[in-house]
Amino acid sequence: MERTNSNNLFEIAKNFIPGGVNSPVRAFGSVDKAPIFVEKGEGAYLYDVDGNKYIDFISSWGPLIFGHSDSEMRSAFIEALDKGVTYGLPSAIEVEMAKEISDAYPACEMVRMVNSGTEATMSAIRTARGYTGKDKFIKFEGCYHGHSDCLLVKSGSGTLTYNAPTSLGVPKDVIKDTIVCEFNSIESVQNAIDENKGEIAAVIIEPVPGNMGVVPPTQKFMEDLRELTKKEGIILIFDEVITGFRLAYGGASETFNIKPDMVCFGKIIGGGLPVGAYGGRKDIMSIVSPLGGVYQAGTLSGNPLAMYLGLKTLRRLRDNKDIYTDLERKAKRLEEGFKKNISDLGLEITVNRYRSMISMFFTGGPIDSYKDVQRADNEMYGIYFREMLKRNILLAPAQFEAMFMNTVLTDEHLDYTIKSHKEALVEINS
Ligand code: PMP
């Protein structure tokens, strides 16, 4: 496969951008080999600067639920552009957005818009701390909540790929109040609460983690977590940056039928533009400035372009809930095809799926926790990823991510992906 232009761009990029990329996962797990450089996206495809065309399962890591350069999204964007790019003042579209989120998520009585998932989780933690007057909070091993200091502890996503789940440059004092528990283990949460009686402000969780690969929780774990946090007066924060409006219109909160105290969003609610939001109970959110003493602000927060595209996305999803059935059907087709290939070839590989979220681990199952995930052979996944790339299929470059379905993927795309999956597995096991 021709890659001259990508290789040349990478050589230049390395001189001016750390690792040649603006976010580590884009480096495809390597600091030496060039990733692809994108020319354009169209429908289910990405095209690189070398003229190669890929079926895109990255979907900008989630937000492109209608695929690339969808015509309705383009019209919404142009309509919004005609009204100016940013105001730095309140506008009606922000009110509509807050109401839309609140309607979909009963937990979100009030919502504040920010500019990324990182800002959303960082601000939610600050709010929970400010509201309770307590500093400690619990997160789970392998869950990624963006790159703010206090959350970069035993994290997931690129931090796992590059073996830095706890980042350099984060002062020990800043993370001394971050308590890490085991995902899917209510005992580990109970122990942490017992050891820190009355000192914990919040528990933050990716309800269905996608950042250590897809690791679904048990319904019981989710229910126990809700009950325990409620009993102890601890604020339960769902980080729905990936799952929000993707698993269902009400996200994981809806699929598990659990009402957290706060929810964080990103990705989909901007329709592909940089955006995030956090929301929750009115009494909690009322502590946020200018109502209360928790300061949080943003020059570009509630940006009208992001609001237009985000609202367009949310309303299309709201008005056609069959989309969720369709996305899940697609993920299930892949799951079944992958599992058949793996069994036909007699390999020890595990496919995990929850609704439309799916990922694959190069190790035997079950994979229910971060400990299980650590058994997976990341190097082998990297080889598999490159074999799939050769066959014009763009997957997440590491197994600590998910595959993202969109509405423009067809059965032909999926069947070609399943066929290529078998070929790639044969190739790397020969
Ligand atoms: N939370 C979760 C669950 C995420 O998956 C991500 C990003 N992948 C973030 C937070 C951080 O979002 P952002 O990259 O927009 O800062």
Residues whose N, C-alpha, C, O or C-beta is under 5 A from the ligand:
A	BS01	PMP	S116 G117 T118 Y144 H145 G146 E206 D239 V241 I242 G266
